[in-house]
């Protein structure tokens, strides 16, 4: 059994990925103010194919 104890003084962390921010912007959803706003180039890159994106990962 683990002996892990949570620290009550630590604020919970909410991680918003850039991918989810792009998705929200593309769909017109509200995005939290501290999340960078993606550009149109980030949202839609017509010059790249799915194979190009896979190679980048």
C-alpha positions as CSV (number, residue, x, y, z in Angstrom):
1,X,0.0,0.0,0.0
2,X,1.2,3.5,-0.7
3,X,2.1,6.0,2.0
4,X,1.3,9.0,-0.2
5,X,-0.4,11.9,1.6
6,X,-1.8,14.9,-0.1
7,X,-0.8,18.3,1.0
8,X,-3.9,20.4,1.7
9,X,-1.9,23.7,1.2
10,X,-1.3,23.0,-2.5
11,X,-3.8,24.3,-5.0
12,X,-5.1,21.8,-7.5
13,X,-3.5,22.2,-11.0
14,X,-5.6,22.4,-14.1
15,X,-3.6,21.8,-17.3
16,X,-5.0,23.1,-20.5
17,X,-3.1,21.8,-23.5
18,X,-2.4,23.9,-26.5
19,X,-4.3,21.3,-28.6
20,X,-7.5,21.7,-26.5
21,X,-7.1,25.5,-26.8
22,X,-6.9,25.3,-30.6
23,X,-9.9,22.9,-30.6
24,X,-11.9,25.4,-28.5
25,X,-10.9,28.3,-30.7
26,X,-11.8,26.4,-33.9
27,X,-15.3,25.5,-32.5
28,X,-15.9,29.0,-31.1
29,X,-15.9,27.9,-27.4
30,X,-14.9,30.2,-24.6
31,X,-11.2,29.9,-23.8
32,X,-9.7,30.9,-20.4
33,X,-7.9,34.2,-20.4
34,X,-4.5,32.8,-19.4
35,X,-4.4,30.4,-22.4
36,X,-2.6,31.7,-25.5
37,X,-4.9,32.3,-28.4
38,X,-3.9,30.2,-31.4
39,X,-3.4,31.9,-34.8
40,X,-5.3,30.8,-37.9
41,X,-2.0,29.2,-39.1
42,X,-2.1,27.0,-35.9
43,X,-5.8,26.1,-36.4
44,X,-5.6,25.2,-40.0
45,X,-2.4,24.4,-41.9
46,X,-3.4,23.5,-45.4
47,X,0.2,23.0,-46.6
48,X,0.7,20.0,-44.2
49,X,-0.6,16.5,-44.7
50,X,-1.3,14.0,-41.8
51,X,1.9,12.3,-42.7
52,X,3.8,15.5,-42.1
53,X,2.2,15.9,-38.7
54,X,3.0,12.3,-37.8
55,X,6.7,12.9,-38.7
56,X,6.8,15.9,-36.4
57,X,5.8,13.9,-33.3
